[in-house]
Amino acid sequence: MKRLQVMELFKEHHPNLTNVQFNLCLENSANEIISATGISKTTYRISSVAGQRWYDLEDGTEKVEKVYFNDVLIPRLIGEPIIDDDEFTGTNYVDSYDSELTAPISNANNKRFWMLSQWDSVGDYRTPRLGIVEKSTNTVTRDGRVSDYQSCSITGNSNIRVFLTKAAVSSSVGTDSDSGVSSVAGPLAVVPAHYHEVLLNGAISLGYKNPRNLNVDLSVFYDNEFRKGIKRIKKYERTKSSTGFIKPQDF
């Protein structure tokens, strides 16, 4: 469905809600679908920099599925290196009494790992970042401790590919004067077209929780329909790349 079609169906239930409120309900419904099913998958590239450990991820990143470095799948690091290479630069978090680690040495083994951090380098707010480290025995020392993991030693051009699940983004149309007749941006682009009805049911349920249009019974009804739709999407996600499940049978 196009945005205008979804909006008109929504307005049949909530004629008093604005287009901005419609967009908010639609985005919240889409994000709940994504969190429950992981249906919004995307991939993009990052360029590695020698000596840089952390790289910003796109806004709305829900979960990193896998990472390739120079077209090679690399595993996720279990735990964390005891020595970090992260200089905080925020207004209230300047690391002025610390010095950066020495530049990483060339690593012929190419044993690389990825990891995640939920903190931005400025230290002022929480945002996900991707870390790339290399296994190199006894190469990093600090404060009498030794670590076997150093930062990436290679500078490349778009050589890190990240596969992730991403939250719905806001639609470019959202004011009360916008119609977006042919628009499928934002949540409608994230959720497959054959599940737009599920997305709409979630938005309608949220609309009935608005104080100007409060109706608990209808909110519960459409929320139940929404939950049933999420179960169908989960089944679709589990089986779309396989032929199904093998169940044991007694004869």
C-alpha positions, 0 to 999 in steps of 0.5 A: 500500500502507498502512504495515502492509502494507509493514511486514509484507512487510519483516518477512518478510525482516527479522523481527529489525529494529525498527519504527524501523529499518524506518522508517529503511530506508524513508526512506533508500530514498525519499530515494534515489528522490527524488534520482534521479528528482525525483518528490517535487514540492510548492509553498508560499507565502512572504510578501515583506518590503520590505528582506529578501533571504533567506527560509528554505525548508522542511526537506528541500528538494532542488531549487527548480524555479521561483519566481513573484512576484505570480503572475509567473514570475521567472528565476534569477539567474546568478551573485551580486550583489557586495554582499550584504544578509545580517546574520549573527546566530549566537553565533559569527558576529555581524556587529556591526561592519557595518551593514545596507544602506539600505532598497530604493527602489521599483522600477517595472521589477519586474525580479526574480530568485531565487537560493539560499544554502546557509547559514542567517543565524545562520551556525551550520549549513547550510540552504537559503534563497531570495533575492529581488533586484530589478534597479535600476541603481547603487542599492546601494553599499558599500566603494567598490563599486556593485551593480545588485541590491537586496533586495525592495522590496515587502511582500506576503502569500503572494505568493512561490510556490516550486515544489520537489523535497522529501525524504521526511519521517519518518512520525508512527508509528515506535515498536515499539508503533505499527502505522499500519494505515491510515497513508500518511504519510511516504515512502509519501505521497511515492512514488506508490502504484504504485511502493511496490514499488520503495520496498519493494525499496530498504528490503529491500536496506538491511535486508540490510546490517544487521549482525544480518541481513547477506546480501550476495547478497540485498542485491545482488539487491534493490538491482538490482530497486530500480535497475530500478524507479528507471529506470521512475520516471524514464521515468514522470517524463519522459513523464507530461506529453508523448506521448513522443519523436520518433526519426529514421528512415531510409527 
